[in-house]
Amino acid sequence: MSPSRMDEDRDYDTPEPKVSYDINVPYMPPTGEYERRIKDRTEFPEYLPVWEKDTCFEPVQGFEYQDPALRADKRKPHLFTPGVKAQAITPKMGTVLTGVKLEDLCQAGKDELALLISERKVVVFREQFNFLSKGPAYQVNFMEHFGKLSRQPVTGAVKGFPQFHIIHRDGNQEEIANFFRHKTTSTIWHHDVSYEKQPPGYIMLGILACPDVGGDTVIADMSEAYNRLSPAFQGMINQMSAVHTSENLIAHARANKGLVRSRVVDSTHPVVRVHPVTGERALFTNMEWPKEYLGLKKEESDVVVKFLMDHVRMGHDFQARVHWEKHSVVMFDGRTTLHTATVDYDNAEQARHLFRLAAMTEVPLSVADVERGTLPLSPVSPMSEISH
């Protein structure tokens, strides 16, 4: 039987949380005067978050996957057409492309974009109003080129399109003030929905509105983070795996008597995964979804995880800060990056409104998978083509 909100309408043993699970995201529908005000203020009302009570779904089952980057011409002639310019965000990570119209990309151009994302980890496109105006169905179809799209278990989506994760913050200063009465920071270094059996490899963020200053997204290069570790430490974590779960997110929604569209999903993933296109090894753990590190006692895993997360937080020399501009689109690699939003903006005058679409890819490849020359569920590339 499909899960539903009513399946969990039992006594709530969990007290109502003092703060939001993630201050960047609304978890309940707006009401009254506030609802009317945000509708009047948005340029894209079709993308305001909705919670459709009859939208429920089962966890995603395994599927075969072929990465479009593996089909791409390495010269990228369909992406880098005359007039297109590329500017690096940092020497090793991040590219801003100007002169590209996403709606004009052919299939080969999308393959080349997948390769560029795999190589540079984050690609920023400015002035994408036409693409953003194409509507949800068009954007879903665009992103399905890169993989099967995840669906949102609790947060607001676009009506009729549960693949959209909608971030909309407008005039919630009191909520932000209350958050910081209990928390010292809003940053949560995370992968998007890494609890899925085949987590997202290609993620799109479309900015519909944003403050002139603030609200940047910070992205960490987890391949470089891995490379900075000693061979001895790498050898230890190469063998580790962790259970990623959506249980905390689901519990927060239930405690707030919010909508739940899917039951809890648990998946076991390697702590170090190998990129199927570039062959890079990358740390694959985060602050949000892992709940247990297999083979380690709690005290041991606490030490290891704290070290790894401190390593990421302090690694400003392998991070890139993406400044948002209205009508920008950002695509990034979910296999080799972590990211966090920054709540350092005043949304009294200007809203922060964006959508996320996340294309799920292969079952994460462990170092052992590559060394054995075997593949997990979804084939991605001949192992002889993957470098160590």
C-alpha positions in Angstrom: 0.0 0.0 0.0 1.3 3.5 -0.9 2.3 5.6 2.1 0.2 8.5 3.1 0.0 11.3 5.6 -2.8 9.5 7.4 -0.7 6.3 7.8 1.3 8.2 10.4 -1.6 10.1 12.1 -0.9 8.5 15.4 0.1 10.0 18.7 3.1 12.2 18.3 5.7 11.2 20.9 8.2 13.7 19.5 7.7 17.2 20.8 7.3 20.0 18.3 10.8 21.1 17.3 12.1 24.5 18.6 13.5 25.4 15.2 13.1 24.4 11.6 14.9 21.3 10.3 16.5 23.5 7.6 15.9 27.3 7.9 16.4 27.6 4.1 13.2 25.6 3.4 9.5 26.0 4.3 7.9 22.8 5.5 4.3 24.0 5.9 2.0 25.8 3.4 1.6 29.6 3.8 -1.7 30.9 5.0 -3.8 34.1 5.1 -2.2 37.5 4.4 1.3 36.0 4.1 0.1 33.7 1.3 -1.5 36.6 -0.6 1.6 38.8 -0.1 4.1 36.3 -1.5 1.9 35.5 -4.5 1.8 39.2 -5.3 5.6 39.6 -4.9 6.8 36.6 -7.0 7.7 36.7 -10.7 7.1 32.9 -11.0 3.9 32.1 -9.0 3.8 28.6 -10.7 6.9 27.7 -8.6 5.5 28.6 -5.2 5.6 25.5 -3.0 2.5 23.4 -2.7 1.8 20.3 -0.6 -0.6 17.9 -2.5 -2.1 15.6 0.0 -2.8 12.9 -2.5 0.8 12.7 -3.8 2.5 9.6 -2.2 5.0 7.3 -3.6 7.1 4.2 -2.9 10.9 4.4 -2.5 12.8 4.3 -5.8 13.8 0.9 -7.0 17.1 0.1 -8.6 17.5 1.0 -12.2 20.2 0.7 -14.9 22.1 3.9 -15.6 24.5 5.0 -18.4 26.1 8.4 -17.8 25.6 10.9 -20.6 29.2 12.2 -20.0 30.6 8.9 -21.3 29.1 9.7 -24.7 30.4 13.2 -24.9 33.0 14.6 -27.4 35.8 15.7 -25.1 36.3 18.8 -27.2 32.7 19.9 -26.4 31.9 21.6 -29.7 28.1 21.6 -29.1 28.5 23.4 -25.8 31.4 25.8 -26.5 29.8 27.3 -29.6 31.1 30.7 -31.0 30.4 33.4 -28.5 30.5 31.2 -25.4 33.0 32.2 -22.8 34.2 30.3 -19.7 35.5 31.9 -16.5 36.9 29.7 -13.7 35.6 30.3 -10.2 38.7 28.6 -8.7 41.6 27.0 -10.5 40.4 23.5 -9.7 36.7 23.8 -9.4 33.8 25.8 -10.8 33.1 27.5 -14.2 30.9 30.4 -15.1 29.6 30.1 -18.7 28.3 33.1 -20.6 26.6 33.0 -23.9 24.9 29.6 -23.4 21.2 29.3 -23.8 20.2 26.1 -22.0 17.0 25.8 -24.0 19.0 25.6 -27.2 21.3 22.7 -26.2 21.0 19.6 -28.4 21.4 16.1 -27.0 25.1 16.1 -27.8 25.4 19.5 -26.0 23.8 18.1 -22.9 26.2 15.1 -23.0 29.1 17.6 -23.1 27.6 19.6 -20.3 27.5 16.4 -18.2 31.2 15.9 -18.9 32.0 19.5 -18.0 30.1 19.2 -14.7 32.0 16.0 -14.0 35.3 17.7 -14.7 34.7 21.1 -13.1 32.1 20.0 -10.5 30.0 23.1 -10.7 28.9 25.1 -13.7 27.1 28.5 -13.5 24.9 29.9 -16.2 23.7 33.6 -16.0 20.8 35.2 -17.8 18.6 32.1 -18.1 15.2 33.8 -18.0 14.0 32.0 -21.2 14.9 28.6 -19.8 13.3 29.4 -16.5 10.1 30.6 -18.3 9.7 27.3 -20.2 7.9 25.8 -17.3 8.1 22.8 -15.0 7.4 20.1 -17.6 10.2 21.4 -19.9 12.7 21.5 -17.0 11.8 18.0 -15.9 12.3 16.8 -19.4 15.7 18.6 -19.6 17.0 17.1 -16.4 15.8 13.6 -17.2 18.5 13.5 -19.8 21.0 13.3 -16.9 19.2 10.6 -14.8 16.0 9.6 -13.0 14.7 12.5 -11.0 14.2 12.2 -7.3 10.9 13.1 -5.7 10.5 15.2 -2.5 9.2 13.3 0.6 8.2 16.3 2.7 9.0 19.7 1.3 6.9 21.9 -1.0 6.9 21.0 -4.7 5.4 22.4 -7.9 1.8 21.4 -8.4 1.8 18.2 -10.4 5.6 17.9 -10.3 6.9 16.2 -7.1 10.4 16.1 -8.7 10.7 19.8 -7.7 12.2 20.8 -4.4 11.1 24.4 -3.8 13.1 26.8 -1.6 11.1 30.0 -0.9 11.9 32.4 1.9 10.1 35.8 2.0 9.7 37.9 5.1 10.4 35.1 7.6 12.7 37.3 9.8 11.1 36.1 13.0 11.7 32.4 12.1 15.3 33.2 11.3 15.7 35.1 14.5 14.3 32.2 16.5 16.6 29.8 14.6 19.7 31.7 15.7 18.4 31.9 19.3 19.0 28.1 19.4 21.7 27.6 16.7 25.1 29.2 16.1 25.1 28.7 12.3 22.7 27.8 9.5 25.3 25.9 7.5 24.6 22.2 6.9 27.3 20.6 4.7 25.3 18.0 2.8 24.8 15.9 -0.3 21.3 16.1 -1.7 19.2 13.1 -0.7 22.2 10.8 -0.3 19.8 8.3 1.4 18.6 7.2 -2.0 19.9 3.8 -3.3 21.2 5.7 -6.3 21.9 9.2 -5.1 21.8 12.2 -7.4 24.9 12.8 -9.6 23.6 15.8 -11.5 21.7 18.6 -9.7 20.2 21.8 -11.0 19.3 24.9 -9.0 17.3 27.6 -10.8 17.2 31.0 -9.1 13.9 32.7 -9.6 14.5 35.6 -7.1 17.2 36.4 -4.6 18.5 39.3 -2.5 21.0 41.5 -4.2 23.6 40.5 -1.6 23.8 37.3 0.5 22.4 33.8 0.4 25.4 32.4 -1.5 25.9 28.6 -1.9 29.3 27.3 -0.8 30.5 24.1 -2.5 33.4 21.9 -1.3 35.5 19.7 -3.6 35.4 16.3 -1.9 37.9 14.9 -4.3 40.5 17.4 -3.2 39.4 16.9 0.4 40.2 13.2 0.0 43.5 13.9 -1.8 44.7 16.1 1.2 44.5 13.1 3.5 47.5 10.9 4.3 47.7 7.5 2.5 47.3 5.8 5.9 44.1 7.6 6.6 42.8 7.1 3.0 43.5 3.4 3.4 41.3 3.2 6.5 38.3 5.1 5.1 38.5 3.4 1.7 37.1 0.3 3.5 34.4 2.1 5.4 30.7 2.4 4.6 27.8 4.3 6.2 24.0 4.0 6.4 22.3 7.1 5.0 18.7 7.7 6.1 15.8 10.1 5.6 14.5 9.3 9.1 15.3 12.6 10.7 13.7 14.6 7.9 10.5 12.4 8.1 10.4 12.6 11.9 10.6 16.5 11.7 7.7 16.6 9.3 5.6 14.2 11.4 6.4 16.1 14.6 5.1 19.3 12.9 2.0 17.4 11.6 3.2 18.1 8.1 2.8 16.1 4.9 4.8 13.0 4.4 4.8 11.5 0.9 7.2 8.6 1.4 8.3 6.3 4.1 11.9 6.4 5.5 14.6 5.3 3.1 17.9 3.8 4.3 20.8 3.0 2.0 24.4 1.9 2.6 27.1 3.7 0.7 30.9 3.8 0.7 32.6 6.6 2.6 34.9 7.0 -0.4 33.3 6.7 -3.8 34.8 6.6 -7.2 33.5 8.9 -10.0 32.5 6.7 -13.0 33.5 9.4 -15.5 36.7 10.9 -14.1 37.9 8.1 -11.9 38.4 10.5 -9.0 38.0 9.3 -5.5 35.9 11.5 -3.3 34.7 11.6 0.3 31.0 10.6 0.4 29.8 11.6 3.8 28.0 14.6 5.2 26.4 16.3 8.2 22.8 15.5 7.3 22.0 11.9 6.2 24.5 9.3 7.6 23.4 7.7 10.8 25.8 4.8 11.3 29.3 3.9 10.1 29.5 0.1 9.7 32.3 -1.8 11.5 33.1 1.1 13.9 32.0 1.5 17.4 30.2 4.7 18.2 33.1 6.4 19.9 35.4 5.5 17.0 33.0 6.8 14.3 32.3 10.0 16.3 36.0 10.8 16.1 36.4 9.9 12.5 33.3 11.8 11.4 34.1 14.9 13.4 37.6 15.0 11.8 36.2 14.6 8.3 33.5 17.3 8.8 36.0 19.7 10.4 38.3 19.0 7.5 35.6 20.1 5.1 34.5 23.1 7.2 38.0 24.4 7.4 39.0 23.6 3.9 38.5 27.1 2.4 41.3 26.2 -0.1 39.1 23.5 -1.7 35.8 25.4 -1.6 34.0 27.7 -4.1 31.5 30.4 -3.2 28.7 30.7 -5.8 27.1 34.1 -5.8 23.5 34.1 -6.9 22.1 36.4 -9.5 18.4 36.5 -10.5 17.6 34.1 -13.4 20.8 32.1 -12.9 21.0 28.4 -13.2 23.6 26.3 -11.5 24.4 22.6 -12.2 26.8 20.6 -10.0 28.2 17.2 -9.5 26.6 15.4 -6.5 29.2 12.7 -6.4 32.3 14.8 -5.7 30.9 17.9 -3.9 29.3 18.9 -0.6 27.4 22.2 -0.4 25.7 24.5 2.1 23.4 27.5 1.9 24.3 30.6 3.9 21.6 32.5 5.7 23.2 35.9 5.9 20.6 37.9 4.0 17.7 40.1 4.8 14.5 38.9 3.0 12.3 41.7 4.3 12.5 43.4 0.9 13.7 40.7 -1.4 12.6 37.0 -1.4 14.9 34.1 -2.0 13.2 31.7 -4.4 14.7 28.8 -6.2 14.0 25.2 -7.3 16.1 22.1 -7.3 15.9 19.1 -9.6 18.2 16.2 -8.8 19.0 13.4 -11.3 19.8 10.1 -9.7 22.7 8.2 -11.3 24.6 5.0 -10.5 24.9 3.0 -7.2 28.0 4.6 -5.6 31.2 2.8 -6.7 33.5 1.9 -3.8 37.3 1.7 -4.1 36.9 -2.1 -3.7 34.4 -2.2 -6.6 37.0 -0.6 -8.8 39.9 -2.7 -7.6 37.9 -5.9 -8.1 36.8 -4.7 -11.6 33.2 -5.4 -10.7 30.2 -3.1 -10.9 27.2 -2.7 -8.5 23.7 -2.6 -9.8 24.0 0.0 -12.6 26.7 -0.3 -15.3 28.5 3.0 -15.9 31.7 2.3 -17.8 34.2 -0.4 -18.5 36.5 -0.6 -15.5 39.6 -0.5 -17.6 38.6 3.1 -18.5 38.4 4.2 -14.9 41.7 5.5 -13.6 43.0 5.0 -10.1 
